[in-house]
Amino acid sequence: MYAEPGIIRKIIEETGGTWALVGLSSNRQRAAHGVAEVLRRHGKRVVPVHPKAEEVHGERGYARLADIPFPVDVVDVFVNSDLAGAVADEAVAIGARAVWFQLGVVDEAAYERTRAAGLDMVMDRCPAIELGSLRVRGAGEAGGAS
């Protein structure tokens, strides 16, 4: 398990509303596109980060995290595991509050570096799936949805 207890809920519900999706392009067939739609429906600002710097869902794209001219709360990573560590290091460098590696993206050394830098981190999970799970679990809890 690549998330400490409560970290998933904290990132989704408390960390902030600006998510940079590294690997998000205008290609609707890619998983990042669908996850971006789910995050947007849940009130998150989704910023595409892709070498092509394409606009997606009406949001300007950027080629690199360092090019984004405003604060980013969460960096969601849709790149191969061998490239993900460098993205996590960039997230630390830009002052992000959390890093999320998508399903299948695993780099244990990057996980340790990112946590050691003080960022929350989740690895090998999907926020779209977790949002659905949180809603289901939250509905049955005291103080859940009315």
DSSP file with accessible surface (Angstrom, degrees, kcal/mol):
  #  RESIDUE AA STRUCTURE BP1 BP2  ACC     N-H-->O    O-->H-N    N-H-->O    O-->H-N    TCO  KAPPA ALPHA  PHI   PSI    X-CA   Y-CA   Z-CA
    1    1 A M              0   0  175      0, 0.0   123,-0.1     0, 0.0     2,-0.0   0.000 360.0 360.0 360.0 128.0    0.0    0.0    0.0
    2    2 A Y        +     0   0   61    121,-0.5   121,-1.5   122,-0.1     2,-0.3  -0.287 360.0  68.3-110.2  44.9    1.5    3.3   -1.1
    3    3 A A  S    S-     0   0   14    119,-0.2   119,-0.1    -2,-0.0     3,-0.1  -0.882  76.1-125.2-158.3 129.1   -0.5    5.7    1.0
    4    4 A E    >>  -     0   0   88    117,-0.4     3,-2.2    -2,-0.3     4,-0.5  -0.400  53.7 -77.5 -67.3 153.0   -0.6    6.3    4.8
    5    5 A P  T 34 S+     0   0  132      0, 0.0    -1,-0.1     0, 0.0     0, 0.0  -0.238 118.5  11.5 -54.1 134.0   -4.0    6.0    6.4
    6    6 A G  T 3> S+     0   0   54     -3,-0.1     4,-2.4     1,-0.1     5,-0.1   0.260  96.3 106.9  84.4 -12.7   -6.1    9.1    5.8
    7    7 A I  H <> S+     0   0   14     -3,-2.2     4,-3.0     2,-0.2     5,-0.3   0.910  76.6  52.4 -68.0 -40.0   -3.7   10.6    3.1
    8    8 A I  H  X S+     0   0   18     -4,-0.5     4,-2.5     1,-0.2     5,-0.3   0.966 113.4  43.6 -60.0 -49.8   -6.0    9.8    0.2
    9    9 A R  H  > S+     0   0   69      1,-0.2     4,-3.1     2,-0.2     5,-0.5   0.921 113.6  52.3 -61.4 -42.5   -8.9   11.6    1.9
   10   10 A K  H  X>S+     0   0   80     -4,-2.4     4,-2.6     1,-0.2     5,-1.6   0.938 111.3  45.8 -60.8 -46.5   -6.7   14.5    3.0
   11   11 A I  H  <5S+     0   0    0     -4,-3.0     4,-0.5     3,-0.2     5,-0.5   0.942 119.2  40.8 -63.2 -46.0   -5.4   15.0   -0.5
   12   12 A I  H  <5S+     0   0    6     -4,-2.5    -2,-0.2    -5,-0.3    -1,-0.2   0.913 128.9  26.6 -70.1 -42.8   -8.8   14.8   -2.1
   13   13 A E  H  <5S+     0   0  100     -4,-3.1    -3,-0.2    -5,-0.3    -2,-0.2   0.747 134.0  18.9 -97.0 -24.4  -10.8   16.8    0.4
   14   14 A E  T  <5S+     0   0  128     -4,-2.6    -3,-0.2    -5,-0.5    -2,-0.1   0.666  98.4  79.0-122.5 -22.9   -8.3   19.2    2.1
   15   15 A T  S   <S-     0   0    2     -5,-1.6     2,-0.2    -4,-0.5    -4,-0.1   0.846  99.0 -86.9 -69.3 -33.4   -5.2   19.7    0.1
   16   16 A G        -     0   0   20     -5,-0.5    -1,-0.2    -4,-0.1    -2,-0.1  -0.750  27.2 -93.3 142.7 170.2   -6.5   22.2   -2.4
   17   17 A G  S    S+     0   0   30     -2,-0.2    28,-3.9    -3,-0.1     2,-0.7   0.462  86.4  89.0-100.4  -1.8   -8.3   22.6   -5.6
   18   18 A T  E     +a   45   0A  24     26,-0.2    56,-2.1    -3,-0.1    55,-1.9  -0.867  50.3 179.7-105.5 114.2   -5.6   23.0   -8.2
   19   19 A W  E     -ab  46  74A   0     26,-3.4    28,-3.0    -2,-0.7     2,-0.6  -0.953  16.8-153.9-113.2 124.8   -4.4   19.8   -9.7
   20   20 A A  E     -ab  47  75A   0     54,-2.8    56,-3.0    -2,-0.5     2,-0.8  -0.881  11.4-155.0 -94.0 120.8   -1.6   19.6  -12.4
   21   21 A L  E >   -ab  48  76A   0     26,-2.6    28,-2.3    -2,-0.6     3,-1.4  -0.873   6.1-152.3-100.8 104.9   -2.1   16.4  -14.5
   22   22 A V  E 3  S+ab  49  77A  15     54,-2.7    56,-2.7    -2,-0.8    28,-0.2  -0.690  84.2  24.8 -80.9 117.4    1.2   15.5  -16.0
   23   23 A G  T 3  S+     0   0   19     26,-3.8     2,-0.5    -2,-0.6    -1,-0.2   0.319  85.6 139.4 108.5  -2.0    0.6   13.6  -19.2
   24   24 A L    <   +     0   0    2     -3,-1.4    -1,-0.3    25,-0.6     2,-0.2  -0.634  21.8 159.8 -79.3 122.7   -2.8   15.1  -19.8
   25   25 A S        -     0   0   13     -2,-0.5     5,-0.1     2,-0.3    24,-0.0  -0.704  57.4 -91.1-127.3-175.3   -3.4   16.0  -23.5
   26   26 A S  S    S+     0   0   58     -2,-0.2     2,-0.8    30,-0.1    31,-0.1   0.513  86.0 118.2 -79.3  -0.4   -6.4   16.6  -25.7
   27   27 A N    >   -     0   0   69      1,-0.2     3,-1.6     2,-0.1     6,-0.4  -0.532  49.9-164.2 -71.8 106.3   -6.5   12.8  -26.6
   28   28 A R  T 3  S+     0   0  168     -2,-0.8    -1,-0.2     1,-0.3     6,-0.1   0.637  82.3  67.7 -67.8 -15.1   -9.9   11.7  -25.3
   29   29 A Q  T 3  S+     0   0  167      4,-0.1    -1,-0.3     5,-0.0     2,-0.2   0.610  82.4  92.9 -81.0 -11.7   -8.8    8.1  -25.5
   30   30 A R  S X> S-     0   0  151     -3,-1.6     4,-1.0     1,-0.1     3,-1.0  -0.564  81.3-126.1 -86.3 147.3   -6.3    8.4  -22.7
   31   31 A A  H 3> S+     0   0   72      1,-0.3     4,-2.4    -2,-0.2     5,-0.2   0.851 106.8  65.5 -58.7 -35.5   -7.1    7.7  -19.1
   32   32 A A  H 3> S+     0   0    4      1,-0.2     4,-2.5     2,-0.2    -1,-0.3   0.861  96.5  56.6 -58.2 -35.0   -5.9   11.1  -18.0
   33   33 A H  H <> S+     0   0    9     -3,-1.0     4,-1.8    -6,-0.4    -1,-0.2   0.935 109.3  44.2 -64.5 -45.2   -8.7   12.7  -20.0
   34   34 A G  H  X S+     0   0   34     -4,-1.0     4,-2.0     2,-0.2    -2,-0.2   0.907 113.0  50.8 -66.5 -41.2  -11.4   10.8  -18.1
   35   35 A V  H  X S+     0   0   12     -4,-2.4     4,-2.8     1,-0.2     5,-0.2   0.916 107.4  54.9 -63.5 -40.0   -9.8   11.4  -14.7
   36   36 A A  H  X S+     0   0    0     -4,-2.5     4,-2.5    -5,-0.2    -1,-0.2   0.916 106.8  51.0 -59.1 -42.0   -9.6   15.1  -15.5
   37   37 A E  H  X S+     0   0   60     -4,-1.8     4,-2.2     2,-0.2    -1,-0.2   0.916 110.7  48.2 -62.2 -43.1  -13.3   15.2  -16.2
   38   38 A V  H  X S+     0   0   25     -4,-2.0     4,-1.2     2,-0.2    -2,-0.2   0.942 111.8  49.3 -63.5 -46.3  -14.0   13.4  -12.8
   39   39 A L  H ><>S+     0   0    1     -4,-2.8     5,-2.4     1,-0.2     3,-0.5   0.918 110.6  50.9 -60.1 -42.1  -11.8   15.8  -10.9
   40   40 A R  H ><5S+     0   0  116     -4,-2.5     3,-1.9     1,-0.2    -1,-0.2   0.908 105.8  54.8 -63.1 -40.8  -13.4   18.8  -12.6
   41   41 A R  H 3<5S+     0   0  171     -4,-2.2    -1,-0.2     1,-0.3    -2,-0.2   0.771 105.8  54.7 -63.2 -24.1  -16.9   17.5  -11.7
   42   42 A H  T <<5S-     0   0   69     -4,-1.2    -1,-0.3    -3,-0.5    -2,-0.2   0.117 128.5 -96.9 -97.1  19.3  -15.7   17.4   -8.1
   43   43 A G  T < 5S+     0   0   66     -3,-1.9     2,-0.3     1,-0.3    -3,-0.2   0.571  77.0 139.1  85.5  10.9  -14.7   21.1   -8.1
   44   44 A K      < -     0   0   31     -5,-2.4     2,-0.6    -6,-0.2    -1,-0.3  -0.645  52.9-128.9 -89.6 144.2  -11.0   20.7   -8.9
   45   45 A R  E     -a   18   0A 101    -28,-3.9   -26,-3.4    -2,-0.3     2,-0.6  -0.829  27.4-154.8 -85.2 125.0   -9.1   23.0  -11.3
   46   46 A V  E     -a   19   0A   5     -2,-0.6   -26,-0.2   -28,-0.2    10,-0.1  -0.914   9.2-167.9-111.3 119.3   -7.3   20.7  -13.7
   47   47 A V  E     -a   20   0A   0    -28,-3.0   -26,-2.6    -2,-0.6     2,-0.2  -0.912  18.0-134.4-109.2 118.5   -4.2   22.0  -15.4
   48   48 A P  E     -a   21   0A   1      0, 0.0    14,-2.2     0, 0.0     2,-0.5  -0.540  18.3-171.2 -74.0 136.0   -2.7   20.0  -18.3
   49   49 A V  E     +ac  22  62A   6    -28,-2.3   -26,-3.8    -2,-0.2   -25,-0.6  -0.975  28.5 132.8-127.7 113.7    1.0   19.4  -18.3
   50   50 A H    >   -     0   0   40     12,-2.2     3,-2.4    -2,-0.5    14,-0.1  -0.973  66.5-109.2-158.4 145.8    2.3   17.8  -21.5
   51   51 A P  T 3  S+     0   0  111      0, 0.0    12,-0.1     0, 0.0    13,-0.1   0.821 121.0  54.4 -52.8 -29.9    5.2   18.5  -23.9
   52   52 A K  T 3  S-     0   0  147     10,-0.1    11,-0.1    11,-0.1     9,-0.1   0.637  97.1-145.5 -77.8 -14.2    2.6   19.7  -26.5
   53   53 A A    <   +     0   0   41     -3,-2.4     8,-0.5     9,-0.3     2,-0.2   0.884  32.8 177.4  50.0  46.9    1.1   22.2  -23.9
   54   54 A E        -     0   0   51    -30,-0.2     2,-0.3     8,-0.2    -1,-0.2  -0.484  33.9-111.4 -80.6 150.4   -2.4   21.7  -25.3
   55   55 A E        -     0   0  132      5,-0.2     2,-0.4    -2,-0.2     5,-0.2  -0.618  38.4-175.4 -76.5 135.2   -5.5   23.3  -24.0
   56   56 A V  B >   -F   59   0B   5      3,-2.2     3,-2.2    -2,-0.3   -10,-0.1  -0.998  64.2  -6.5-136.5 132.7   -7.8   20.7  -22.3
   57   57 A H  T 3  S-     0   0   46     -2,-0.4   -11,-0.1     1,-0.3    -1,-0.1   0.846 129.2 -57.8  54.1  33.6  -11.3   21.3  -20.9
   58   58 A G  T 3  S+     0   0   61      1,-0.2     2,-0.5    -3,-0.0    -1,-0.3   0.513 112.2 120.6  78.3   4.8  -10.8   25.0  -21.5
   59   59 A E  B <   -F   56   0B  37     -3,-2.2    -3,-2.2   -13,-0.1    -1,-0.2  -0.883  68.4-114.6-106.9 129.6   -7.6   25.2  -19.3
   60   60 A R        -     0   0  157     -2,-0.5     2,-0.2    -5,-0.2    -5,-0.2  -0.317  31.9-133.4 -58.8 139.7   -4.3   26.3  -20.8
   61   61 A G        -     0   0    4     -8,-0.5     2,-0.3   -14,-0.1   -12,-0.2  -0.603  13.5-153.4 -95.2 157.2   -1.7   23.6  -21.0
   62   62 A Y  B     -c   49   0A  17    -14,-2.2   -12,-2.2    -2,-0.2    -9,-0.3  -0.970  17.5-138.0-130.0 146.8    1.9   23.9  -20.0
   63   63 A A  S    S+     0   0   41     -2,-0.3     2,-0.3   -14,-0.2    -1,-0.1   0.828  88.4  13.5 -73.5 -31.7    5.0   22.0  -21.2
   64   64 A R  S >  S-     0   0  133      1,-0.1     3,-1.4   -14,-0.1     4,-0.4  -0.967  75.2-114.2-141.7 157.2    6.5   21.6  -17.7
   65   65 A L  G >  S+     0   0    2     -2,-0.3     3,-1.8     1,-0.3    -1,-0.1   0.893 115.4  61.1 -56.6 -40.3    5.4   22.0  -14.1
   66   66 A A  G 3  S+     0   0   58      1,-0.3    -1,-0.3    -3,-0.1    -3,-0.0   0.701  95.4  63.0 -63.7 -17.5    7.9   24.9  -13.8
   67   67 A D  G <  S+     0   0   66     -3,-1.4    -1,-0.3     2,-0.0    -2,-0.2   0.629  75.2 104.5 -81.8 -14.3    6.0   26.8  -16.5
   68   68 A I    <   -     0   0   17     -3,-1.8     4,-0.1    -4,-0.4    -6,-0.0  -0.569  60.8-155.6 -72.9 122.3    2.8   27.0  -14.5
   69   69 A P        +     0   0   96      0, 0.0    -1,-0.1     0, 0.0    -3,-0.1   0.238  69.1  53.7 -89.0  17.2    2.6   30.7  -13.2
   70   70 A F  S    S-     0   0   46      0, 0.0    -2,-0.0     0, 0.0     2,-0.0  -0.926  98.1 -74.5-142.7 164.0    0.4   30.0  -10.2
   71   71 A P        -     0   0  107      0, 0.0     2,-0.4     0, 0.0    24,-0.1  -0.318  38.8-153.5 -65.6 143.0    0.5   27.6   -7.2
   72   72 A V        -     0   0    7     22,-0.3    25,-0.4     1,-0.1   -53,-0.2  -0.966   9.3-170.0-115.8 130.6   -0.3   23.9   -7.7
   73   73 A D  S    S+     0   0   29    -55,-1.9    24,-1.6    -2,-0.4    25,-1.5   0.901  72.8  20.7 -85.2 -47.6   -1.7   21.9   -4.8
   74   74 A V  E     -bd  19  98A   0    -56,-2.1   -54,-2.8    23,-0.2     2,-0.6  -0.983  60.4-154.0-129.0 135.1   -1.5   18.4   -6.2
   75   75 A V  E     -bd  20  99A   0     23,-2.2    25,-3.1    -2,-0.4     2,-0.5  -0.943  14.3-163.3-107.4 114.8    0.6   16.9   -9.1
   76   76 A D  E     -bd  21 100A   0    -56,-3.0   -54,-2.7    -2,-0.6     2,-0.6  -0.898  11.6-146.7-102.5 123.6   -1.1   13.9  -10.6
   77   77 A V  E     +bd  22 101A   0     23,-3.2    25,-2.1    -2,-0.5   -54,-0.1  -0.831  28.9 167.7-109.4 116.3    1.3   11.8  -12.6
   78   78 A F        +     0   0   36    -56,-2.7     2,-0.3    -2,-0.6   -46,-0.1  -0.290  48.5 104.6-113.4  40.9    0.3    9.9  -15.8
   79   79 A V  S    S-     0   0   32      1,-0.1    23,-0.1     2,-0.0     5,-0.1  -0.768  81.3 -75.2-116.7 167.8    3.7    9.1  -17.1
   80   80 A N    >>  -     0   0  114     -2,-0.3     3,-2.0     1,-0.1     4,-1.2  -0.233  45.0-112.0 -59.4 150.5    5.7    5.8  -17.1
   81   81 A S  H 3> S+     0   0   40     23,-0.3     4,-0.7     1,-0.3     3,-0.4   0.831 116.0  60.9 -54.1 -35.7    7.3    4.8  -13.8
   82   82 A D  H 34 S+     0   0  131      1,-0.2    -1,-0.3     2,-0.1     4,-0.2   0.713 112.8  37.6 -69.9 -15.6   10.8    5.4  -15.2
   83   83 A L  H <> S+     0   0   95     -3,-2.0     4,-1.2     2,-0.1     3,-0.3   0.573  97.3  82.3-103.1 -14.5    9.9    9.1  -15.7
   84   84 A A  H  X S+     0   0    0     -4,-1.2     4,-2.6    -3,-0.4     5,-0.2   0.835  81.2  61.5 -66.4 -34.9    7.8    9.6  -12.6
   85   85 A G  H  X S+     0   0    4     -4,-0.7     4,-2.3     1,-0.2    -1,-0.2   0.912 103.6  49.9 -59.7 -41.2   10.6   10.2  -10.2
   86   86 A A  H  > S+     0   0   57     -3,-0.3     4,-2.1     2,-0.2    -1,-0.2   0.888 110.1  51.5 -65.5 -36.0   11.8   13.3  -12.1
   87   87 A V  H  X S+     0   0   13     -4,-1.2     4,-2.4     2,-0.2    -2,-0.2   0.919 108.2  51.4 -67.1 -41.1    8.2   14.6  -12.1
   88   88 A A  H  X S+     0   0    0     -4,-2.6     4,-2.1     1,-0.2    -2,-0.2   0.917 108.9  51.1 -60.9 -41.5    7.9   14.1   -8.3
   89   89 A D  H  X S+     0   0   70     -4,-2.3     4,-2.3     1,-0.2    -1,-0.2   0.895 109.5  50.4 -63.5 -38.3   11.2   16.0   -7.9
   90   90 A E  H  X S+     0   0   70     -4,-2.1     4,-2.1     2,-0.2    -1,-0.2   0.889 106.7  55.4 -65.0 -38.2    9.8   18.9  -10.0
   91   91 A A  H  X>S+     0   0    0     -4,-2.4     5,-2.3     2,-0.2     4,-0.5   0.911 108.8  47.2 -61.1 -41.8    6.6   18.8   -7.8
   92   92 A V  H ><5S+     0   0   51     -4,-2.1     3,-1.4     1,-0.2    -2,-0.2   0.946 110.5  53.4 -61.9 -45.6    8.8   19.4   -4.8
   93   93 A A  H 3<5S+     0   0   86     -4,-2.3    -2,-0.2     1,-0.3    -1,-0.2   0.823 108.6  48.0 -62.4 -33.6   10.7   22.1   -6.5
   94   94 A I  H 3<5S-     0   0   58     -4,-2.1   -22,-0.3    -5,-0.1    -1,-0.3   0.502 117.3-110.4 -87.9  -2.7    7.5   24.1   -7.4
   95   95 A G  T <<5 +     0   0   53     -3,-1.4    -3,-0.2    -4,-0.5    -2,-0.1   0.736  53.9 169.4  84.7  23.2    6.2   23.8   -3.9
   96   96 A A      < -     0   0    5     -5,-2.3   -23,-0.2    -6,-0.2    -1,-0.2  -0.255  32.9-140.5 -61.9 158.1    3.3   21.5   -4.5
   97   97 A R  S    S+     0   0  123    -24,-1.6    23,-1.9   -25,-0.4     2,-0.3   0.672  76.6  13.1 -94.9 -21.0    1.6   20.1   -1.4
   98   98 A A  E     -de  74 120A   0    -25,-1.5   -23,-2.2    21,-0.2     2,-0.4  -0.993  57.3-148.6-154.1 156.3    1.0   16.6   -2.7
   99   99 A V  E     -de  75 121A   0     21,-2.2    23,-1.9    -2,-0.3     2,-0.5  -0.987  10.8-166.5-127.9 138.4    2.0   14.1   -5.4
  100  100 A W  E     -de  76 122A   0    -25,-3.1   -23,-3.2    -2,-0.4     2,-0.5  -0.976   5.4-159.0-128.8 116.5   -0.3   11.4   -6.8
  101  101 A F  E     -d   77   0A   0     21,-3.0    24,-1.8    -2,-0.5    23,-0.4  -0.851  25.6-126.8 -93.6 127.0    1.1    8.6   -9.0
  102  102 A Q    >   -     0   0   11    -25,-2.1     3,-2.5    -2,-0.5    22,-0.7  -0.036  44.5 -59.4 -66.3 170.7   -1.6    6.9  -11.1
  103  103 A L  T 3  S+     0   0   98     21,-0.3    -1,-0.2     1,-0.3    22,-0.1  -0.239 128.3  16.7 -50.5 131.0   -2.4    3.2  -11.2
  104  104 A G  T 3  S+     0   0   53      1,-0.2     2,-0.8    -3,-0.1   -23,-0.3   0.331  95.2 115.9  85.2  -8.4    0.6    1.3  -12.5
  105  105 A V    <   +     0   0   10     -3,-2.5    19,-0.9   -28,-0.1     2,-0.4  -0.854  39.4 163.8 -97.9 109.7    3.0    4.2  -11.7
  106  106 A V        +     0   0   47     -2,-0.8     2,-0.2    17,-0.1   -22,-0.1  -0.995  17.2 152.2-134.0 128.1    5.5    3.0   -9.1
  107  107 A D     >  -     0   0   41     -2,-0.4     4,-2.3   -23,-0.1     5,-0.1  -0.734  16.9-172.3-151.5  94.6    8.8    4.5   -8.0
  108  108 A E  H  > S+     0   0  117      1,-0.2     4,-2.4     2,-0.2     5,-0.2   0.858  86.4  54.0 -62.4 -35.7    9.5    3.7   -4.3
  109  109 A A  H  > S+     0   0   57      2,-0.2     4,-2.6     1,-0.2    -1,-0.2   0.920 109.8  47.7 -65.1 -41.1   12.6    5.9   -4.2
  110  110 A A  H  > S+     0   0    0      2,-0.2     4,-2.7     1,-0.2     5,-0.2   0.896 109.2  54.7 -65.5 -38.7   10.6    8.8   -5.5
  111  111 A Y  H  X S+     0   0   23     -4,-2.3     4,-2.5     1,-0.2     5,-0.2   0.950 111.1  44.5 -58.5 -48.4    7.9    8.1   -2.9
  112  112 A E  H  X S+     0   0  121     -4,-2.4     4,-2.6     1,-0.2    -2,-0.2   0.913 114.2  49.1 -64.8 -43.3   10.5    8.2   -0.1
  113  113 A R  H  X S+     0   0  101     -4,-2.6     4,-1.5     2,-0.2    -1,-0.2   0.917 112.7  47.8 -61.5 -43.7   12.1   11.4   -1.4
  114  114 A T  H  <>S+     0   0    0     -4,-2.7     5,-1.9     2,-0.2    -2,-0.2   0.921 113.5  46.2 -66.7 -44.2    8.8   13.1   -1.8
  115  115 A R  H ><5S+     0   0   55     -4,-2.5     3,-1.8    -5,-0.2    -1,-0.2   0.912 110.3  54.4 -63.8 -41.3    7.6   12.2    1.7
  116  116 A A  H 3<5S+     0   0   90     -4,-2.6    -1,-0.2     1,-0.3    -2,-0.2   0.818 102.6  58.0 -63.6 -28.0   11.0   13.2    3.1
  117  117 A A  T 3<5S-     0   0   53     -4,-1.5    -1,-0.3    -5,-0.2    -2,-0.2   0.485 124.8-104.7 -80.1  -3.4   10.5   16.6    1.5
  118  118 A G  T < 5S+     0   0   62     -3,-1.8     2,-0.3     1,-0.3    -3,-0.2   0.510  77.0 131.0  96.4   6.3    7.3   17.0    3.5
  119  119 A L      < -     0   0   14     -5,-1.9    -1,-0.3     1,-0.0   -21,-0.2  -0.653  59.1-118.5 -91.1 148.1    4.7   16.4    0.7
  120  120 A D  E     -e   98   0A  19    -23,-1.9   -21,-2.2    -2,-0.3     2,-0.4  -0.571  39.0-169.6 -74.2 148.6    1.8   14.0    1.0
  121  121 A M  E     -e   99   0A   0    -23,-0.2  -117,-0.4    -2,-0.2     2,-0.4  -0.996  22.2-174.2-149.3 142.1    2.0   11.2   -1.6
  122  122 A V  E     -e  100   0A   0    -23,-1.9   -21,-3.0    -2,-0.4     2,-0.4  -0.981  15.0-166.9-128.5 141.4   -0.1    8.4   -3.0
  123  123 A M        +     0   0    0   -121,-1.5  -121,-0.5    -2,-0.4   -21,-0.2  -0.987  62.1  10.8-134.6 142.8    1.3    5.9   -5.5
  124  124 A D  S    S+     0   0   57    -19,-0.9     2,-0.3   -22,-0.7   -21,-0.3   0.857  99.9 106.0  64.1  39.3   -0.4    3.3   -7.7
  125  125 A R        -     0   0   50    -24,-1.8    -1,-0.2   -20,-0.1   -22,-0.1  -0.941  63.7-129.7-139.8 164.3   -3.9    4.6   -7.1
  126  126 A C     >  -     0   0   11     -2,-0.3     4,-2.5   -24,-0.2     3,-0.2  -0.966   4.9-151.0-120.2 124.7   -6.5    6.6   -9.1
  127  127 A P  H  > S+     0   0    0      0, 0.0     4,-2.9     0, 0.0     5,-0.2   0.839  98.0  59.0 -64.3 -29.6   -8.2    9.6   -7.7
  128  128 A A  H  > S+     0   0   24      2,-0.2     4,-1.5     1,-0.2     5,-0.1   0.932 110.2  42.5 -64.6 -41.6  -11.3    9.1   -9.8
  129  129 A I  H  > S+     0   0   92     -3,-0.2     4,-2.2     2,-0.2    -1,-0.2   0.930 114.8  50.6 -67.0 -44.0  -11.7    5.6   -8.2
  130  130 A E  H  X S+     0   0   13     -4,-2.5     4,-2.9     1,-0.2     5,-0.2   0.880 105.0  56.7 -65.6 -36.2  -10.9    7.0   -4.8
  131  131 A L  H  X S+     0   0   11     -4,-2.9     4,-2.1     1,-0.2    -1,-0.2   0.928 108.6  47.6 -59.7 -43.4  -13.5    9.8   -5.1
  132  132 A G  H  X S+     0   0   35     -4,-1.5     4,-2.1     1,-0.2    -2,-0.2   0.920 112.6  48.8 -63.2 -41.4  -16.1    7.2   -5.8
  133  133 A S  H  X S+     0   0   42     -4,-2.2     4,-2.8     1,-0.2     5,-0.3   0.907 109.8  51.4 -66.2 -41.1  -15.0    5.1   -2.8
  134  134 A L  H  X S+     0   0    7     -4,-2.9     4,-3.0     1,-0.2    -1,-0.2   0.906 109.6  50.4 -63.3 -39.9  -15.0    8.1   -0.5
  135  135 A R  H  X S+     0   0  168     -4,-2.1     4,-1.7    -5,-0.2    -1,-0.2   0.916 112.8  46.1 -64.3 -42.8  -18.5    9.1   -1.5
  136  136 A V  H  X S+     0   0  115     -4,-2.1     4,-0.8     2,-0.2    -2,-0.2   0.951 117.9  41.9 -65.9 -47.7  -19.8    5.5   -0.9
  137  137 A R  H >< S+     0   0  121     -4,-2.8     3,-0.7     1,-0.2     4,-0.5   0.913 114.5  52.4 -64.9 -41.9  -18.0    5.2    2.5
  138  138 A G  H >< S+     0   0   14     -4,-3.0     3,-0.9    -5,-0.3    -1,-0.2   0.828  98.6  64.3 -66.3 -30.4  -19.0    8.8    3.5
  139  139 A A  H 3< S+     0   0   62     -4,-1.7    -1,-0.2     1,-0.3    -2,-0.2   0.831 106.2  43.0 -66.0 -28.5  -22.7    8.3    2.8
  140  140 A G  T << S+     0   0   74     -4,-0.8    -1,-0.3    -3,-0.7     2,-0.2   0.518  96.6  94.7 -96.2  -3.3  -23.0    5.7    5.5
  141  141 A E  S X  S-     0   0   98     -3,-0.9     3,-2.2    -4,-0.5     2,-0.1  -0.542  90.2 -90.5 -87.7 154.2  -21.0    7.5    8.2
  142  142 A A  T 3  S+     0   0  109      1,-0.3    -1,-0.1    -2,-0.2    -2,-0.1  -0.397 118.8  20.5 -57.8 134.1  -22.4    9.8   10.9
  143  143 A G  T 3  S+     0   0   86      1,-0.1    -1,-0.3    -4,-0.1     3,-0.1   0.579  98.4 137.0  80.0   8.6  -22.5   13.3    9.5
  144  144 A G    <   -     0   0   30     -3,-2.2    -5,-0.2     1,-0.2    -1,-0.1   0.099  65.4 -37.4 -72.3-164.1  -22.3   11.9    5.9
  145  145 A A              0   0   89    -10,-0.2    -1,-0.2    -7,-0.1    -2,-0.1  -0.196 360.0 360.0 -59.8 141.7  -24.3   13.2    3.0
  146  146 A S              0   0  167     -3,-0.1    -1,-0.1     0, 0.0    -7,-0.0  -0.604 360.0 360.0-101.2 360.0  -27.9   14.2    3.9
